[in-house]
Amino acid sequence: MSNPLVRKIVLALAAPVVAGVFAIIISAIILELSGSDSIQTFQTVLENGAKLETFIDTLNRATPLYLSAVAAAIGFRMNIFNIGVEGQYILAAFVAAVVGSRIDLPGPLHVLVIVLTAMLVGAAFSGLAGLMNITRGVNVVISTIMLNFVATGGIVAALLPRVIEDPTAANQGTPTIAESGRIPNLNGIVEVFTREIGKGRELTGVLMFAVLAGIAFHVVLNRTRLGFDIRASGKNPVAARVGGVPPKRMVMYAMLATGASAGLVGMPEILSDNNAYDQGFIQGLGFAGIAIALLGRNSAGGMVFAALLFGFLDSSSAVLQVRASASSEIVVIMQATFLLAAVVAYEVINRIRQRDEVSRAAQMAGVTS
């Protein structure tokens, strides 16, 4: 392949394609071994995926996943393995729900206060791990793991009983946020280009937050001095320090930005769905975001496709259960297989690229000499 541009494009597409094919093959083998018809299962998933309502479900599921991935990717670009997004978004959602239920403001201002509260709480809780790292040298991985349990099993578990609206309810939670604190759905925009959305599906307005977060992530990290300093500190801390980049300040910036982004993860539940924090509040999005960030190579565009893929597979699990085509666990298997295959494929492609760079450098050195 003599054309460098064509080779670059092929290498960029090779990893996700290989990962997809590998995941499908492994999933098909597992389906057949478990007694399910793999062809029928995939056909059911594809038929369901062609429906507009499934597309809405996919976007709704992908929105918090993408926000979680952005939060994780900020730390990854700084070479900080922050796995505390789980605790940060749960604590932020809880506090935001309590604040939102106790204030009475005009619509847009009410929503703004809830969102800012969530971002500030997430940033403060994440910043605590960053502060321990730069002052006491506490490893971020260890501190964020511990803070996850502090947030979910400590703070939220202790405070939730004190703010429960109805102690006799089966699913106890905070008081419901007033109508002014709810963000409108985006059905009207979608229906302009498609048809009326049925089955009571509503496209969450928090999708716009995810779009803005992705744009901000890309612009700040790739088009600003701050982003350059963060990336430089992540790739080579020693060289960055010699170049005048304060490493401790960059750690705090990255951790605060991670926490602020994590604060948005729970907003679909607070602003669109339940309008409260209850015992059935969705969990696990923080850990799923790590997988999506890795699958998307910590890039704004790559994480979009990864979040949509995971969202689509999540929305397909319910259909498989209803139609009894296969166990819903096959979705988890496919997600894990996609991730594992992608990590391996990306590493292989990266080594090929490095070999190409060395070869081109040798050729140029030969020409100049």
Backbone torsions as a table, in degrees:
resi	resn	phi	psi	omega
1	MET	NA	94.1	-170.2
2	SER	-78.2	-29.7	-177.8
3	ASN	-76.5	115.8	-177.3
4	PRO	-62.3	-36.7	-178.5
5	LEU	-66.2	-44.6	178.8
6	VAL	-62.9	-42.1	179.7
7	ARG	-63.8	-38.2	179.2
8	LYS	-64.2	-42.2	179.6
9	ILE	-65.9	-43.2	179.6
10	VAL	-62.0	-42.9	179.3
11	LEU	-65.5	-36.4	179.7
12	ALA	-66.4	-35.6	-178.4
13	LEU	-86.8	-20.4	-173.7
14	ALA	-62.7	-45.7	-175.1
15	ALA	-61.0	-53.7	179.6
16	PRO	-64.6	-34.5	179.3
17	VAL	-66.0	-47.3	178.9
18	VAL	-61.6	-42.5	179.2
19	ALA	-62.0	-41.8	179.2
20	GLY	-64.1	-45.9	179.6
21	VAL	-63.0	-43.9	-179.5
22	PHE	-62.7	-42.9	-179.3
23	ALA	-64.1	-40.1	179.2
24	ILE	-65.8	-42.5	-179.5
25	ILE	-64.1	-47.1	-179.8
26	ILE	-62.8	-42.3	179.8
27	SER	-64.0	-39.4	179.0
28	ALA	-63.7	-42.0	178.9
29	ILE	-62.2	-44.5	-179.4
30	ILE	-65.3	-39.4	178.4
31	LEU	-61.6	-44.5	-179.4
32	GLU	-66.4	-40.3	179.5
33	LEU	-66.4	-29.4	-179.6
34	SER	-87.1	0.5	176.8
35	GLY	93.0	8.6	179.6
36	SER	-99.6	153.9	177.3
37	ASP	-84.6	110.1	-175.6
38	SER	-64.4	-40.3	-179.1
39	ILE	-64.6	-43.9	179.0
40	GLN	-65.0	-38.5	179.5
41	THR	-63.3	-48.7	179.3
42	PHE	-65.2	-35.4	177.6
43	GLN	-64.7	-40.0	177.4
44	THR	-63.1	-43.3	179.8
45	VAL	-63.1	-43.9	-178.8
46	LEU	-68.8	-40.6	178.6
47	GLU	-63.4	-41.8	178.5
48	ASN	-67.6	-36.4	-178.9
49	GLY	-68.0	-19.6	-179.5
50	ALA	-78.9	-8.3	-177.9
51	LYS	-84.2	145.3	179.3
52	LEU	-62.2	-39.9	-179.2
53	GLU	-62.9	-35.9	176.5
54	THR	-67.0	-37.8	176.9
55	PHE	-61.3	-40.4	177.8
56	ILE	-65.2	-43.7	176.9
57	ASP	-59.7	-41.3	-179.9
58	THR	-62.1	-45.3	179.0
59	LEU	-64.0	-41.2	179.6
60	ASN	-63.2	-39.8	179.3
61	ARG	-75.1	-32.6	-178.5
62	ALA	-75.3	-26.1	-175.9
63	THR	-59.3	-56.8	178.3
64	PRO	-67.1	-30.2	177.9
65	LEU	-64.5	-40.5	179.9
66	TYR	-67.4	-43.2	178.4
67	LEU	-60.8	-39.8	177.4
68	SER	-65.7	-38.9	179.0
69	ALA	-65.6	-40.5	177.6
70	VAL	-60.6	-43.8	179.1
71	ALA	-59.9	-44.6	179.8
72	ALA	-68.6	-38.5	-176.1
73	ALA	-67.1	-31.1	177.6
74	ILE	-58.9	-45.6	178.1
75	GLY	-67.7	-40.1	-179.7
76	PHE	-61.6	-38.7	179.8
77	ARG	-66.1	-21.5	176.9
78	MET	-94.8	3.9	-175.7
79	ASN	64.0	32.6	176.2
80	ILE	-111.9	119.9	-178.6
81	PHE	-90.8	82.6	179.7
82	ASN	-88.5	108.6	178.6
83	ILE	-108.3	25.7	180.0
84	GLY	-97.7	10.3	179.8
85	VAL	-58.8	-34.0	-179.8
86	GLU	-57.3	-54.9	-179.5
87	GLY	-67.9	-34.5	-178.3
88	GLN	-65.8	-44.0	-177.2
89	TYR	-75.2	-32.2	178.5
90	ILE	-68.1	-46.3	177.9
91	LEU	-63.5	-42.2	-179.7
92	ALA	-63.4	-41.7	179.4
93	ALA	-65.6	-40.2	-179.8
94	PHE	-62.8	-50.3	-178.9
95	VAL	-64.6	-41.2	179.7
96	ALA	-63.7	-37.3	178.6
97	ALA	-67.0	-40.3	178.8
98	VAL	-65.4	-48.1	179.5
99	VAL	-62.3	-45.3	-178.0
100	GLY	-62.9	-31.0	-179.2
101	SER	-80.7	-12.6	-175.1
102	ARG	-110.3	4.2	177.8
103	ILE	-118.8	156.2	-180.0
104	ASP	-130.9	101.7	-176.5
105	LEU	-133.2	163.6	173.5
106	PRO	-60.0	153.7	-172.7
107	GLY	-41.6	-68.2	-176.1
108	PRO	-60.0	-37.7	-179.1
109	LEU	-69.1	-37.6	178.3
110	HIS	-61.7	-47.0	178.2
111	VAL	-62.2	-42.1	-179.4
112	LEU	-61.1	-42.0	180.0
113	VAL	-63.8	-41.6	179.1
114	ILE	-62.6	-46.0	-177.9
115	VAL	-65.2	-45.7	-179.8
116	LEU	-64.4	-37.2	176.9
117	THR	-61.0	-46.0	179.4
118	ALA	-62.2	-43.1	-178.9
119	MET	-66.8	-40.0	-179.6
120	LEU	-67.9	-41.5	179.0
121	VAL	-65.2	-44.8	177.8
122	GLY	-61.4	-42.9	179.6
123	ALA	-64.9	-41.4	-179.5
124	ALA	-65.4	-42.2	-178.1
125	PHE	-70.0	-38.7	176.2
126	SER	-70.3	-38.3	178.4
127	GLY	-61.8	-27.2	177.8
128	LEU	-62.2	-41.2	176.9
129	ALA	-66.3	-39.9	177.4
130	GLY	-64.6	-39.2	179.5
131	LEU	-65.0	-41.1	178.1
132	MET	-65.0	-31.6	-179.7
133	ASN	-70.9	-45.3	-174.3
134	ILE	-82.4	-20.2	-179.4
135	THR	-98.8	-35.6	-176.3
136	ARG	-120.8	-1.0	178.6
137	GLY	72.3	21.1	-180.0
138	VAL	-71.3	129.1	-179.7
139	ASN	-61.0	132.6	-176.6
140	VAL	-63.2	-37.6	179.5
141	VAL	-59.3	-47.9	-178.2
142	ILE	-66.0	-46.3	-176.5
143	SER	-65.3	-39.7	-179.0
144	THR	-71.5	-33.5	173.9
145	ILE	-60.5	-46.8	-179.2
146	MET	-66.2	-39.3	-178.5
147	LEU	-69.5	-25.9	173.5
148	ASN	-58.5	-46.0	179.8
149	PHE	-71.0	-34.0	177.2
150	VAL	-62.5	-41.7	-177.6
151	ALA	-69.7	-51.3	-173.0
152	THR	-82.1	-48.4	-176.3
153	GLY	-88.3	-11.3	-178.8
154	GLY	-109.6	-75.9	-172.2
155	ILE	-65.0	-54.7	-176.6
156	VAL	-65.3	-43.7	-179.7
157	ALA	-63.1	-32.7	-178.8
158	ALA	-79.9	-35.0	-174.6
159	LEU	-90.4	-26.2	-176.8
160	LEU	-57.5	-44.6	179.6
161	PRO	-60.0	-23.5	-177.6
162	ARG	-81.6	-15.2	-177.1
163	VAL	-119.1	10.4	-178.3
164	ILE	-63.3	133.5	-178.1
165	GLU	-76.6	-44.2	-177.0
166	ASP	-130.9	100.9	-177.9
167	PRO	-63.1	-19.1	-178.7
168	THR	-90.2	-6.7	-177.5
169	ALA	-69.8	148.7	178.5
170	ALA	-67.3	-40.5	179.0
171	ASN	-112.1	89.3	-173.4
172	GLN	-76.2	144.5	-178.6
173	GLY	-164.3	-174.0	180.0
174	THR	-71.9	163.2	175.5
175	PRO	-58.5	149.5	-178.7
176	THR	-71.3	137.8	178.8
177	ILE	-71.7	140.7	-179.1
178	ALA	-63.6	163.0	-178.3
179	GLU	-56.4	-33.9	-178.8
180	SER	-66.8	-18.9	-179.8
181	GLY	-98.3	20.5	179.7
182	ARG	-114.3	140.1	-178.9
183	ILE	-92.2	133.9	-177.7
184	PRO	-67.9	154.5	178.3
185	ASN	-77.5	170.3	-176.9
186	LEU	-107.5	21.3	-178.6
187	ASN	-58.3	-39.8	-177.8
188	GLY	-59.6	-39.2	-179.7
189	ILE	-67.6	-43.1	-179.3
190	VAL	-66.1	-41.5	-175.9
191	GLU	-68.7	-19.3	174.8
192	VAL	-62.2	-34.6	-175.1
193	PHE	-102.9	-12.4	-176.6
194	THR	-124.8	-116.9	178.3
195	ARG	-140.4	-179.9	178.9
196	GLU	-67.2	132.3	-179.0
197	ILE	-80.0	124.3	-176.4
198	GLY	-101.7	-173.2	176.2
199	LYS	58.6	25.2	176.2
200	GLY	69.8	15.7	-179.4
201	ARG	-74.2	139.8	177.0
202	GLU	-133.2	127.2	178.0
203	LEU	-80.5	118.0	-175.0
204	THR	-62.1	137.8	176.7
205	GLY	-70.3	-14.7	178.1
206	VAL	-66.3	-14.5	175.2
207	LEU	-54.8	-35.4	179.1
208	MET	-65.1	-34.4	176.2
209	PHE	-64.0	-39.2	179.2
210	ALA	-65.2	-40.4	177.8
211	VAL	-62.2	-47.1	-179.9
212	LEU	-64.9	-38.5	178.9
213	ALA	-64.5	-40.1	178.5
214	GLY	-65.2	-42.3	178.7
215	ILE	-64.3	-46.0	179.9
216	ALA	-62.2	-41.2	178.8
217	PHE	-59.1	-47.6	-178.4
218	HIS	-66.6	-46.3	-175.9
219	VAL	-66.7	-48.0	-176.5
220	VAL	-64.7	-45.1	-175.8
221	LEU	-75.6	-27.6	-174.2
222	ASN	-112.1	-9.9	-174.9
223	ARG	-129.8	8.6	-178.8
224	THR	-128.9	162.0	177.9
225	ARG	-64.5	-40.8	179.1
226	LEU	-60.0	-45.1	178.8
227	GLY	-61.7	-40.2	177.9
228	PHE	-62.7	-41.7	179.4
229	ASP	-64.3	-39.4	178.9
230	ILE	-65.0	-46.2	-179.5
231	ARG	-66.4	-38.4	179.1
232	ALA	-65.7	-40.3	179.0
233	SER	-66.0	-33.0	179.3
234	GLY	-73.0	-39.1	-177.1
235	LYS	-78.5	-40.8	-178.1
236	ASN	-151.6	87.4	-176.5
237	PRO	-58.1	-37.2	-178.1
238	VAL	-66.0	-48.6	179.1
239	ALA	-63.1	-38.5	179.2
240	ALA	-64.5	-40.7	179.1
241	ARG	-64.7	-42.6	177.7
242	VAL	-63.3	-33.5	179.2
243	GLY	-78.3	1.7	176.1
244	GLY	97.4	9.8	179.2
245	VAL	-88.5	119.1	-179.6
246	PRO	-73.1	111.8	-174.0
247	PRO	-64.0	-39.6	-178.1
248	LYS	-66.4	-39.2	178.9
249	ARG	-65.5	-38.9	179.7
250	MET	-65.8	-37.4	177.2
251	VAL	-61.3	-44.5	-179.6
252	MET	-66.8	-42.1	177.9
253	TYR	-58.2	-46.7	-177.9
254	ALA	-64.8	-42.6	-178.8
255	MET	-68.6	-38.5	178.2
256	LEU	-66.9	-41.1	178.4
257	ALA	-66.2	-39.2	177.3
258	THR	-60.3	-47.2	-179.0
259	GLY	-65.2	-39.5	178.6
260	ALA	-62.7	-42.0	177.3
261	SER	-66.6	-39.5	178.9
262	ALA	-62.3	-31.6	179.3
263	GLY	-61.4	-23.0	-178.9
264	LEU	-83.8	-14.4	-173.3
265	VAL	-60.4	-38.8	-177.0
266	GLY	-87.6	2.3	-175.5
267	MET	-66.4	-31.9	175.4
268	PRO	-57.2	-37.7	178.6
269	GLU	-71.2	-38.4	-174.1
270	ILE	-80.2	-39.6	-173.5
271	LEU	-97.7	-18.4	-173.2
272	SER	-124.4	-45.6	-168.5
273	ASP	-91.6	-81.0	-174.8
274	ASN	-86.2	-23.6	-176.5
275	ASN	56.4	33.2	178.0
276	ALA	-169.9	165.5	172.1
277	TYR	-106.2	121.8	-179.5
278	ASP	-130.9	-177.8	-176.3
279	GLN	-68.2	-17.7	177.7
280	GLY	-95.9	15.9	-178.7
281	PHE	-58.0	135.0	-174.8
282	ILE	-62.4	133.8	179.1
283	GLN	-127.5	169.1	179.1
284	GLY	92.7	-5.1	-177.5
285	LEU	-69.6	-29.5	179.7
286	GLY	-65.1	-42.9	179.0
287	PHE	-72.3	-35.9	176.7
288	ALA	-64.7	-34.9	178.6
289	GLY	-62.5	-34.2	176.8
290	ILE	-61.9	-44.9	179.4
291	ALA	-62.8	-41.4	-178.9
292	ILE	-68.7	-38.3	177.0
293	ALA	-62.5	-41.7	178.3
294	LEU	-67.1	-42.5	-179.9
295	LEU	-66.0	-34.7	179.8
296	GLY	-88.9	7.8	177.0
297	ARG	58.2	31.2	176.5
298	ASN	57.6	26.5	176.5
299	SER	-111.6	147.6	-176.3
300	ALA	-58.7	-45.0	-179.8
301	GLY	-70.1	-42.8	-179.6
302	GLY	-62.5	-37.6	-179.7
303	MET	-71.3	-24.8	175.0
304	VAL	-61.2	-50.8	-179.5
305	PHE	-64.6	-38.8	179.9
306	ALA	-66.3	-42.1	179.4
307	ALA	-66.3	-40.3	178.1
308	LEU	-65.0	-38.8	178.1
309	LEU	-62.5	-48.7	179.7
310	PHE	-65.7	-38.3	178.1
311	GLY	-64.2	-40.8	178.5
312	PHE	-65.5	-43.2	179.4
313	LEU	-65.5	-38.8	177.7
314	ASP	-62.5	-43.9	-179.5
315	SER	-68.6	-23.0	179.7
316	SER	-79.4	-22.8	-176.4
317	SER	-62.7	-38.2	-180.0
318	ALA	-65.6	-38.7	179.7
319	VAL	-64.9	-40.9	179.8
320	LEU	-63.7	-36.2	178.5
321	GLN	-69.2	-43.2	-178.0
322	VAL	-64.2	-44.2	-177.1
323	ARG	-87.3	-3.7	179.1
324	ALA	56.1	32.7	178.6
325	SER	-74.0	-35.7	-179.5
326	ALA	-166.5	167.8	176.7
327	SER	-69.3	143.4	-179.5
328	SER	-65.7	-17.9	179.1
329	GLU	-64.4	-18.6	179.0
330	ILE	-62.1	-28.2	177.9
331	VAL	-65.2	-44.9	178.4
332	VAL	-62.8	-39.9	178.6
333	ILE	-62.4	-43.9	179.6
334	MET	-64.0	-41.3	178.7
335	GLN	-62.3	-45.8	179.9
336	ALA	-64.9	-39.2	-179.8
337	THR	-67.8	-41.5	175.5
338	PHE	-56.1	-47.5	-177.3
339	LEU	-64.0	-48.2	-178.9
340	LEU	-62.4	-46.0	-179.3
341	ALA	-64.8	-38.8	-178.9
342	ALA	-66.7	-42.2	179.3
343	VAL	-60.3	-45.4	179.1
344	VAL	-65.4	-44.7	-178.3
345	ALA	-64.5	-42.4	179.7
346	TYR	-62.9	-38.0	179.4
347	GLU	-66.7	-41.3	177.8
348	VAL	-63.0	-45.7	179.4
349	ILE	-63.1	-39.3	180.0
350	ASN	-62.9	-38.3	179.0
351	ARG	-69.3	-36.0	176.5
352	ILE	-63.9	-42.1	178.8
353	ARG	-63.1	-43.0	178.7
354	GLN	-62.0	-40.0	178.5
355	ARG	-64.8	-39.5	177.7
356	ASP	-63.7	-40.6	-180.0
357	GLU	-64.7	-41.7	178.0
358	VAL	-64.2	-40.0	179.9
359	SER	-64.7	-43.6	179.5
360	ARG	-66.3	-38.3	179.2
361	ALA	-64.5	-39.2	179.4
362	ALA	-66.5	-40.0	179.2
363	GLN	-65.0	-42.6	179.0
364	MET	-65.5	-39.8	178.9
365	ALA	-65.1	-36.0	177.7
366	GLY	-67.4	-36.8	-179.2
367	VAL	-69.9	-44.7	-176.6
368	THR	-70.6	-30.7	-179.5
369	SER	-76.4	NA	NA
